[in-house]
Structure formats: structure tokens, C-alpha cells
Amino acid sequence: MHLGGVAMNKEIEIRLAALGLRIADVEERFILGSGKGGQKIQKTSSCVWLRHVPTGVEVRCQRERSQALNRQLAWRELIGKLEARARASVASVQQAREADRRRNRQKGHGQKVKMIVAKKHRAKHKASRGRVGWEE
């Protein structure tokens, strides 16, 4: 697969396909880098900025001097963030399902006995209070 004249890494293509992402959903820009490096940084657009439009996840990479290498690193980082996001959503669904299962499961015999004893104790405590009324 080619993107902007540069061939994509096979690993990146596989990870994109596994997530069900389209390359068309990713906005890619090459911008001037910042920081130390002097004239080399300020003359070349070696910094790569990627944004996955549907989710709004952004990545900016200027670790290396090479634009092609920064591009590979940025794509890997973006896919890593999107994978982590997908894992988190799956985990939250599983946690909600598990919490619902725990909430709705039947109570054990010992638990039922404890609950009844506690209710009787509370009822006895409340009964000892008596009625509030006027004394004449």
C-alpha cells in the first residue's frame, strides 16, 4: 500500500486492518520541527503529525532526522493509541457485564442466614424505641 508516494510497512497495514481502520480517516501533515538542532530542524519538514479524524486521536513525531522514519514511528504510535482505546472499551463492556452478573446472582445459604439475622436484630432494635407521643 502506498501513501503519499512512500510505501507503508506491512506490520502497520496488518494492524490497521485488524482494527478495521481506513487510511482515508487519518489526516497526515509534514511540519517543521522544533527544539534543538539548529538550521537542519528549521529548514526541513521532518516532523510528522497524524490525526485519526473519527476519534480525534493525534500523534506528532520528530524523534529522528529522517521524515520517512518519523512517519513510520508516528503511524506505529497512532495505531498503538487506537489499539489501547479499543482494548479499554472492550474491557469496560466486560466489567459492566461482570458487575451485572455479580449483582443479579443468587445469594448463598450462609449469606441469606446472615441477612435474616441482621434484619431481625435491626427490627428488635427499632421495636425497642417505642412510639413517640404526648404524655398527659
ABEGO torsion letter per residue (X at the ends): XBBGGBBBBAAAAAAAAAAGBBAAABBBBBBBBBEBGEAAAAABBABBBBBBAAAGBBBBBAABABAAAAAAAAAAAAAAAAAAAAAAAAAAAAAAAAAAAAAABBBBAAAAAAAAAAAAAAAAAAAAAEBBBBBX
